[in-house]
């Protein structure tokens, strides 16, 4: 089973609109072409689909994603409009991967750049984990860890301590994927009796400078995506970059 994660396209209704360092639509097309060549079984889009928050931008995204040769799912980021996303393609919270479960979490806090699960969504996650002990992969937009950039760490998942405390009771959770940071990340998060692999993904749009104290674009890095190969209860993951 091969999953590919893409994230943070920040699309506009105008395909020619520029970001700080490129043209998001052009970068989106190039990334999707590269993803198709990976022959994925599933593609996960981990949020910030749109920048201008227009219905047209989500329609463009859905049309492009429907050209993929496999199923795909998406979750909202802090820039996204849930109703507009739902109108184009369903927002689901779980995908059965036979040997694995894929759980998709909404960490959006309306009008805020940071994320939060909150008591209700944490309780729902605990209930879902109680129901099934298969190896589990969680996808969320906001990072539940510090990535080393001061300004970004301030707008990550605000209730991360409660999140990790919950996961300490469920050793079937093996992998967490996040977006939002516009940079690659790979670490193992240690809990009392287990370790969870935590992965960030390059953005489709602008890349952010790792380790920056203040917001900064990394103009030397290219758009990219993350590949996750699942083989039984094992996995292998890596990042690919795309020439634009």
Secondary structure, 3 states (H helix, E strand, C coil): CEEEEECCCCECCCCCCCCCCCCHHHHHHHHHHHHHHCCCCEEEECCCCECCCCHHHHHHHHHHHCCCCCEEEECCCCCCCHHHHHHHCCCCCEEEECCEEEEECCCECCCCCCECCHHHHHHHHHHHHHCCCCEEEEEECCCCCCCCCHHHHCCCECCHHHHHHHHCCCCCEEEEEECCCCCCEEEEEECCCCEEEEEECCCCCCCECCCCCCCCECCCCCCEEEEEEEECCEEEEEEEECCC
